[in-house]
């Protein structure tokens, strides 16, 4: 089975003030269909850079990125932009919604731009408004929504073209704990429906939503943990941590 | 459990099974259910220590039920419990010991670290799912349970950060040419 995304030997340097900084120093990653992979690491470890390369937002200085088997790192900017519209959905920490469009139009426009018919785009928009509980905010301006609601709109935008891969960069970074939980529940539900997701975060708790957690440090991968399904003996853990004595 | 039982008696007498139910309800399903035998044993000890007094309540067609009532001393104990700030959690020292003498014991400290990290992440994953399950079952909230789960998760986050410090220490103290 072809991996949804596969990258080998990724190197990316940034030149700041004449000095070259190695943001990525040789990273390999593969994500299978339906996988939910978290990439975790401290600020500066290169995880966001990695996400940008996987999404075709930038090109590596060395290495390859393949989306469903086809190389994307060699594509020019307009080809990559086309790819981003249909093959890859993005969620960012600061929502990145279009401020002067309504919630409904924010969701619908990427579908139209990607070439969906007006009727199909309208149908898809209504479907997502319903699934994400946004029907009664459909005509509102993004700025009038709470952070959690805005991130739900961002998720709808990201999913409107049924992308092969959803990339999320610190999607809960700007949200309180209740809204964060809500967004994570939605991402988990999407993944249960078969959506492949790569989520980047510095927060171990968010990272633990994935089925696989890749650690990064100083521009390299530094280990991986596969997470079993199910809850496990956590109530015992809780009882021990909060040692209630007789 | 001693202090919790005394506290539940402040507003009036209660019996063993009712006290168990009230405790279970207060904590929600983040906690294993309270053991009824332990409740009875604790109540008996509290009575022996003069903090509660048992009152037999006759019941039709059944043996009498024992209600427990707080004594003056018991009431003072509850007040003192609430008035005294609780000690911070004890640090789990088992891993610290393993880590400190790993090399001397001929163990690979990096593998040790990876195993420990794996357990913490797996536990965080389980806590996350428990919390998600609670949210789905109780959108309005679930007593103290979400806070308890949060607390456990925060402790694990701190433990993971500590592992990162341990990793830095390993890197710094690595013998030249590899440990």
Interface residues (C-beta under 8 A of the other chain):
Chain A: X42 X177 X181 X184 X185 X188 X203 X204 X205 X207 X208 X209 X213 X223 X225 X227 X228 X230 X231 X232 X233 X234 X235 X236 X237 X238 X239 X241 X242 X243 X244 X245 X246
Chain B: X1 X2 X4 X29 X30 X31 X32 X38 X41 X42 X89 X90 X114 X117 X118 X120 X121 X122 X123 X124 X125 X126 X127 X128 X129 X130 X131 X132 X133 X135 X136 X148 X149 X150 X151 X152 X153 X155 X156 X157 X160 X164
